[in-house]
Amino acid sequence: MASRKEALVRRANRVRRQIKAVANGRPRLSVHRSSKNIYVQVIDDVAGRTLAAASTLDAGLRKELKTGADTAAAAAVGKLVAERAVKAGVKEVVFDRGAFIYHGRIKALADAAREGGLSF
């Protein structure tokens, strides 16, 4: 039986493989969730570079958030990354949830990014 970490890596790779198959050149909105913070990047896989990024560790967000581990923090990060991506000229992305279930903080981040102007 595989360890928990191996199972998470396998699941993330499976999700990423499916996303890259349907991306059609669109950048990838990649999310990582830890127990204390949430991180998100808009990645151009063709050029291999990050176009925009945000996390609960950003100086502006850190002061106004109570904690980095709740849905309010995830929504704030989603809105911030959407602003930064639109500023960088990105409007359409594919959502890469990694090994995380589309629920709770991941869903709150995705909804806030949609409200901020990204479409996926």
BELTA-V989559 format. One record per residue. N is the residue number from 0. SS is DSSP state (H for helix, E for strand, - for the rest). Layout:
N/SS, N/SS
This chain:
0/-, 1/-, 2/-, 3/H, 4/H, 5/H, 6/H, 7/H, 8/H, 9/H, 10/H, 11/H, 12/H, 13/H, 14/H, 15/H, 16/H, 17/H, 18/H, 19/H, 20/H, 21/H, 22/-, 23/-, 24/-, 25/-, 26/E, 27/E, 28/E, 29/E, 30/E, 31/E, 32/E, 33/-, 34/-, 35/-, 36/-, 37/E, 38/E, 39/E, 40/E, 41/E, 42/E, 43/E, 44/-, 45/-, 46/-, 47/-, 48/E, 49/E, 50/E, 51/E, 52/E, 53/E, 54/E, 55/-, 56/-, 57/-, 58/H, 59/H, 60/H, 61/H, 62/H, 63/H, 64/-, 65/-, 66/-, 67/-, 68/-, 69/-, 70/H, 71/H, 72/H, 73/H, 74/H, 75/H, 76/H, 77/H, 78/H, 79/H, 80/H, 81/H, 82/H, 83/H, 84/H, 85/H, 86/H, 87/-, 88/-, 89/-, 90/-, 91/E, 92/E, 93/E, 94/E, 95/E, 96/-, 97/-, 98/-, 99/-, 100/-, 101/-, 102/-, 103/-, 104/H, 105/H, 106/H, 107/H, 108/H, 109/H, 110/H, 111/H, 112/H, 113/H, 114/H, 115/-, 116/-, 117/-, 118/E, 119/-
